[in-house]
Amino acid sequence: MTLAEAPGAPVHRGRGLRWFLLTATTLLVAVFIGLGLWQVQRLSWKEALLARIARHQATAPVSAPGRDAWPQINRDADEYRRVQLRGTFDHSRETLVQASTVYGTGHWVLTPLRTEAGEWVLVNRGFVPPELRQRTSRAPQEPTGPITVQGLLRITEPTGSALQRNAPAEGRWYSRDVAAIASTRGLPPAEVAPYFVDAVPAPGASEDERPRAGLTVLQFSNNHLSYALTWFAMAACLAVAFGVLWRKGLMSPNPHPAARAPLSATDAA
């Protein structure tokens, strides 16, 4: 190795490390900003959801949309609308969907209701704990004959939950997938509404009645603004800290003056 080459190797290694740290910092700042922007989008979605719920809860129940209105059903305009319908339950075709509520884990009881117009609507009659999973344990409380049901219009939940997919052939349901449930229960697709209804308790209903209706979650936490500010603050702090170190020369791509000084003849000796 020549005298000119000796000091060069650590300088090049130092430059490589500094540029690596600059690149890594830039990527982290970009990631933090991206996460902050995502939380801003979530904030907008959550505020729209809460506004929609408040708007629909302030109105009187209307007739559940009939067949002519089914193609226009959508989440933004219709979810959580207060509706009512009249018909007869077919309890022999009920479906149990896994549920987690303030009363613990158990199942939603979804029962098809044949309306007076000849249409089928899946009605979530409410929650039952595991010990009431068998229909025979609830048969004495099953409503028979024509009945008026009030509830909240809900949009179908296809495929399954975030972590578990529905297994119709095995009778395991993790979401309220209207089309799949209707198909499994032998309901004619053209006659089944593309939504389901979360029933609310009937006037005068006992708190001991099972299934327990009226457990639809209508209040949601909204911390997205604080999350967004946190991510933006982390991005700013990281950028400022790196900028300070860079200006002080601790991460400058230029080698320290002492590292660039040529060797004297005495030093070379």
CORWO-V508513 format. One record per residue. SS is DSSP state (~ for helix, > for strand, _ for the rest). D_CENTER is the distance of its C-alpha to the mean C-alpha in whole Angstrom. Layout:
{{SS D_CENTER} {SS D_CENTER}}
This chain:
{{_ 63} {_ 64} {~ 64} {~ 62} {~ 59} {~ 59} {_ 57} {~ 55} {~ 53} {~ 51} {~ 51} {~ 49} {~ 47} {~ 46} {~ 45} {~ 43} {~ 41} {~ 41} {~ 39} {~ 37} {~ 35} {~ 35} {~ 33} {~ 31} {~ 31} {~ 30} {~ 27} {~ 25} {~ 26} {~ 24} {~ 21} {~ 21} {~ 21} {~ 19} {~ 16} {~ 17} {~ 17} {~ 13} {~ 13} {~ 15} {~ 13} {~ 10} {~ 13} {~ 14} {~ 11} {~ 11} {~ 14} {~ 14} {~ 12} {~ 14} {~ 17} {~ 17} {~ 16} {~ 20} {~ 21} {~ 21} {~ 22} {_ 25} {_ 26} {_ 28} {_ 27} {> 28} {> 29} {_ 26} {_ 26} {_ 29} {~ 29} {~ 30} {~ 27} {~ 25} {~ 25} {~ 23} {_ 20} {_ 17} {~ 14} {~ 15} {~ 19} {~ 18} {_ 15} {_ 16} {_ 20} {> 23} {> 24} {> 27} {> 29} {> 32} {> 33} {> 33} {> 31} {_ 32} {~ 31} {~ 32} {~ 29} {_ 26} {> 23} {> 22} {> 18} {> 17} {> 15} {> 15} {> 16} {_ 19} {_ 21} {> 20} {> 19} {> 20} {> 20} {> 19} {> 22} {> 22} {> 25} {> 26} {> 29} {> 31} {> 32} {_ 35} {_ 35} {_ 34} {_ 31} {> 28} {> 25} {> 23} {> 22} {> 20} {> 23} {> 21} {> 21} {> 24} {> 24} {~ 25} {~ 29} {~ 29} {_ 27} {_ 30} {~ 31} {~ 35} {~ 34} {_ 32} {~ 35} {~ 37} {~ 34} {_ 33} {_ 34} {_ 36} {_ 38} {_ 36} {> 34} {> 32} {> 28} {> 26} {> 22} {> 19} {> 18} {> 15} {> 14} {_ 14} {_ 12} {_ 13} {_ 14} {> 12} {_ 10} {_ 8} {_ 11} {_ 14} {> 15} {_ 17} {> 21} {~ 23} {~ 26} {~ 26} {_ 24} {> 21} {_ 18} {_ 14} {_ 13} {_ 15} {_ 16} {~ 19} {~ 21} {~ 21} {~ 22} {~ 24} {~ 26} {~ 26} {_ 28} {_ 30} {_ 29} {_ 30} {~ 28} {~ 29} {~ 30} {> 26} {> 24} {> 21} {> 19} {> 19} {> 20} {> 19} {> 22} {_ 24} {_ 27} {_ 30} {_ 32} {_ 34} {_ 32} {_ 33} {_ 30} {_ 31} {_ 30} {_ 28} {_ 26} {> 24} {_ 23} {_ 21} {_ 18} {_ 15} {_ 13} {_ 14} {_ 14} {_ 11} {_ 12} {_ 13} {_ 14} {~ 13} {~ 17} {~ 18} {~ 16} {~ 17} {~ 21} {~ 21} {~ 20} {~ 23} {~ 25} {~ 25} {~ 26} {~ 28} {~ 30} {~ 30} {~ 31} {~ 34} {~ 35} {~ 36} {~ 38} {~ 40} {~ 41} {~ 41} {~ 44} {_ 45} {_ 46} {_ 44} {_ 42} {_ 44} {_ 45} {_ 49} {_ 51} {_ 52} {~ 56} {~ 57} {~ 56} {~ 57} {_ 61} {_ 63} {_ 65} {_ 69} {~ 72} {~ 72} {~ 68} {~ 69} {_ 72}}
